[in-house]
Amino acid sequence: MVIHNVRNINGFSLIELLIASAIGLLALAVVGSVFINGYSFASQRSLQLMLAQDTNDVLRMIKEDILRAGFASGASSSFIISGATKTIYLNSPSAGNPTCIAYGYDDGTNQHYRSYYRDNQTLRLRSTKSSVLTTAGACMGGQSTLNENQIKVTKFEVLESVLSSAKATSQYLTINLEVATLDDSVSSAKSVQVKTRNWNG
């Protein structure tokens, strides 16, 4: 007769199971926290890059456009919009630094008019060659230069200084632009300097 030894096989106790579960949950919490923090950082960084890029693009567009201001093909003097005394017209609807910049140029075929101005939390561009732009209507109409659903403009100002020489007088402009996301979680501040060309013959 064969006798088999039967050994008792014990399972996990309740305490061991609870400890194992706690360690597992702790590990999951750590991994989840690292993932969420990484995602949040990446999202924040993406927003920062978007704001910086969009702000740089707008300022570059304004600077390149301003360099054409006052050009008048075949004329002996600079092109100045009606009502202005300088090539670049600056206006502030209230006390403080100007928040509207307007100018024009004549390429020999068409007269082009441009204005950039802050309208509440939006930076607008008005561009036309079909109608004459005057100082009275320069800072109205137009379309947003930035995505209003993602970005708000918190500051737009133009600081002016005059550069004079024996032959000509030019405007030296510093344009400051500050933007932020709609929830103010990310912001960006940029500026650009530009010297207006003197087209006097």
Secondary structure as a PSIPRED ss2 file (coil, helix, strand):
# PSIPRED VFORMAT (PSIPRED V4.0)

   1 M C   1.000  0.000  0.000
   2 V C   1.000  0.000  0.000
   3 I C   1.000  0.000  0.000
   4 H C   1.000  0.000  0.000
   5 N C   1.000  0.000  0.000
   6 V C   1.000  0.000  0.000
   7 R C   1.000  0.000  0.000
   8 N C   1.000  0.000  0.000
   9 I C   1.000  0.000  0.000
  10 N C   1.000  0.000  0.000
  11 G C   1.000  0.000  0.000
  12 F C   1.000  0.000  0.000
  13 S C   1.000  0.000  0.000
  14 L H   0.000  1.000  0.000
  15 I H   0.000  1.000  0.000
  16 E H   0.000  1.000  0.000
  17 L H   0.000  1.000  0.000
  18 L H   0.000  1.000  0.000
  19 I H   0.000  1.000  0.000
  20 A H   0.000  1.000  0.000
  21 S H   0.000  1.000  0.000
  22 A H   0.000  1.000  0.000
  23 I H   0.000  1.000  0.000
  24 G H   0.000  1.000  0.000
  25 L H   0.000  1.000  0.000
  26 L H   0.000  1.000  0.000
  27 A H   0.000  1.000  0.000
  28 L H   0.000  1.000  0.000
  29 A H   0.000  1.000  0.000
  30 V H   0.000  1.000  0.000
  31 V H   0.000  1.000  0.000
  32 G H   0.000  1.000  0.000
  33 S H   0.000  1.000  0.000
  34 V H   0.000  1.000  0.000
  35 F H   0.000  1.000  0.000
  36 I H   0.000  1.000  0.000
  37 N H   0.000  1.000  0.000
  38 G H   0.000  1.000  0.000
  39 Y H   0.000  1.000  0.000
  40 S H   0.000  1.000  0.000
  41 F H   0.000  1.000  0.000
  42 A H   0.000  1.000  0.000
  43 S H   0.000  1.000  0.000
  44 Q H   0.000  1.000  0.000
  45 R H   0.000  1.000  0.000
  46 S H   0.000  1.000  0.000
  47 L H   0.000  1.000  0.000
  48 Q H   0.000  1.000  0.000
  49 L H   0.000  1.000  0.000
  50 M H   0.000  1.000  0.000
  51 L H   0.000  1.000  0.000
  52 A H   0.000  1.000  0.000
  53 Q H   0.000  1.000  0.000
  54 D H   0.000  1.000  0.000
  55 T H   0.000  1.000  0.000
  56 N H   0.000  1.000  0.000
  57 D H   0.000  1.000  0.000
  58 V H   0.000  1.000  0.000
  59 L H   0.000  1.000  0.000
  60 R H   0.000  1.000  0.000
  61 M H   0.000  1.000  0.000
  62 I H   0.000  1.000  0.000
  63 K H   0.000  1.000  0.000
  64 E H   0.000  1.000  0.000
  65 D H   0.000  1.000  0.000
  66 I H   0.000  1.000  0.000
  67 L C   1.000  0.000  0.000
  68 R C   1.000  0.000  0.000
  69 A C   1.000  0.000  0.000
  70 G C   1.000  0.000  0.000
  71 F C   1.000  0.000  0.000
  72 A E   0.000  0.000  1.000
  73 S C   1.000  0.000  0.000
  74 G C   1.000  0.000  0.000
  75 A C   1.000  0.000  0.000
  76 S C   1.000  0.000  0.000
  77 S C   1.000  0.000  0.000
  78 S C   1.000  0.000  0.000
  79 F C   1.000  0.000  0.000
  80 I C   1.000  0.000  0.000
  81 I C   1.000  0.000  0.000
  82 S E   0.000  0.000  1.000
  83 G C   1.000  0.000  0.000
  84 A C   1.000  0.000  0.000
  85 T C   1.000  0.000  0.000
  86 K C   1.000  0.000  0.000
  87 T C   1.000  0.000  0.000
  88 I C   1.000  0.000  0.000
  89 Y E   0.000  0.000  1.000
  90 L E   0.000  0.000  1.000
  91 N E   0.000  0.000  1.000
  92 S C   1.000  0.000  0.000
  93 P C   1.000  0.000  0.000
  94 S C   1.000  0.000  0.000
  95 A C   1.000  0.000  0.000
  96 G C   1.000  0.000  0.000
  97 N C   1.000  0.000  0.000
  98 P C   1.000  0.000  0.000
  99 T C   1.000  0.000  0.000
 100 C E   0.000  0.000  1.000
 101 I E   0.000  0.000  1.000
 102 A E   0.000  0.000  1.000
 103 Y E   0.000  0.000  1.000
 104 G E   0.000  0.000  1.000
 105 Y E   0.000  0.000  1.000
 106 D E   0.000  0.000  1.000
 107 D C   1.000  0.000  0.000
 108 G C   1.000  0.000  0.000
 109 T C   1.000  0.000  0.000
 110 N C   1.000  0.000  0.000
 111 Q E   0.000  0.000  1.000
 112 H E   0.000  0.000  1.000
 113 Y E   0.000  0.000  1.000
 114 R E   0.000  0.000  1.000
 115 S E   0.000  0.000  1.000
 116 Y E   0.000  0.000  1.000
 117 Y E   0.000  0.000  1.000
 118 R E   0.000  0.000  1.000
 119 D E   0.000  0.000  1.000
 120 N C   1.000  0.000  0.000
 121 Q C   1.000  0.000  0.000
 122 T E   0.000  0.000  1.000
 123 L E   0.000  0.000  1.000
 124 R E   0.000  0.000  1.000
 125 L E   0.000  0.000  1.000
 126 R E   0.000  0.000  1.000
 127 S E   0.000  0.000  1.000
 128 T E   0.000  0.000  1.000
 129 K C   1.000  0.000  0.000
 130 S C   1.000  0.000  0.000
 131 S C   1.000  0.000  0.000
 132 V C   1.000  0.000  0.000
 133 L C   1.000  0.000  0.000
 134 T E   0.000  0.000  1.000
 135 T C   1.000  0.000  0.000
 136 A C   1.000  0.000  0.000
 137 G C   1.000  0.000  0.000
 138 A C   1.000  0.000  0.000
 139 C C   1.000  0.000  0.000
 140 M C   1.000  0.000  0.000
 141 G C   1.000  0.000  0.000
 142 G C   1.000  0.000  0.000
 143 Q E   0.000  0.000  1.000
 144 S E   0.000  0.000  1.000
 145 T C   1.000  0.000  0.000
 146 L C   1.000  0.000  0.000
 147 N C   1.000  0.000  0.000
 148 E C   1.000  0.000  0.000
 149 N C   1.000  0.000  0.000
 150 Q C   1.000  0.000  0.000
 151 I E   0.000  0.000  1.000
 152 K E   0.000  0.000  1.000
 153 V E   0.000  0.000  1.000
 154 T E   0.000  0.000  1.000
 155 K E   0.000  0.000  1.000
 156 F E   0.000  0.000  1.000
 157 E E   0.000  0.000  1.000
 158 V E   0.000  0.000  1.000
 159 L E   0.000  0.000  1.000
 160 E E   0.000  0.000  1.000
 161 S E   0.000  0.000  1.000
 162 V E   0.000  0.000  1.000
 163 L E   0.000  0.000  1.000
 164 S E   0.000  0.000  1.000
 165 S C   1.000  0.000  0.000
 166 A C   1.000  0.000  0.000
 167 K C   1.000  0.000  0.000
 168 A C   1.000  0.000  0.000
 169 T E   0.000  0.000  1.000
 170 S E   0.000  0.000  1.000
 171 Q E   0.000  0.000  1.000
 172 Y E   0.000  0.000  1.000
 173 L E   0.000  0.000  1.000
 174 T E   0.000  0.000  1.000
 175 I E   0.000  0.000  1.000
 176 N E   0.000  0.000  1.000
 177 L E   0.000  0.000  1.000
 178 E E   0.000  0.000  1.000
 179 V E   0.000  0.000  1.000
 180 A E   0.000  0.000  1.000
 181 T E   0.000  0.000  1.000
 182 L C   1.000  0.000  0.000
 183 D C   1.000  0.000  0.000
 184 D C   1.000  0.000  0.000
 185 S C   1.000  0.000  0.000
 186 V C   1.000  0.000  0.000
 187 S E   0.000  0.000  1.000
 188 S E   0.000  0.000  1.000
 189 A E   0.000  0.000  1.000
 190 K E   0.000  0.000  1.000
 191 S E   0.000  0.000  1.000
 192 V E   0.000  0.000  1.000
 193 Q E   0.000  0.000  1.000
 194 V E   0.000  0.000  1.000
 195 K E   0.000  0.000  1.000
 196 T C   1.000  0.000  0.000
 197 R C   1.000  0.000  0.000
 198 N C   1.000  0.000  0.000
 199 W C   1.000  0.000  0.000
 200 N C   1.000  0.000  0.000
 201 G C   1.000  0.000  0.000
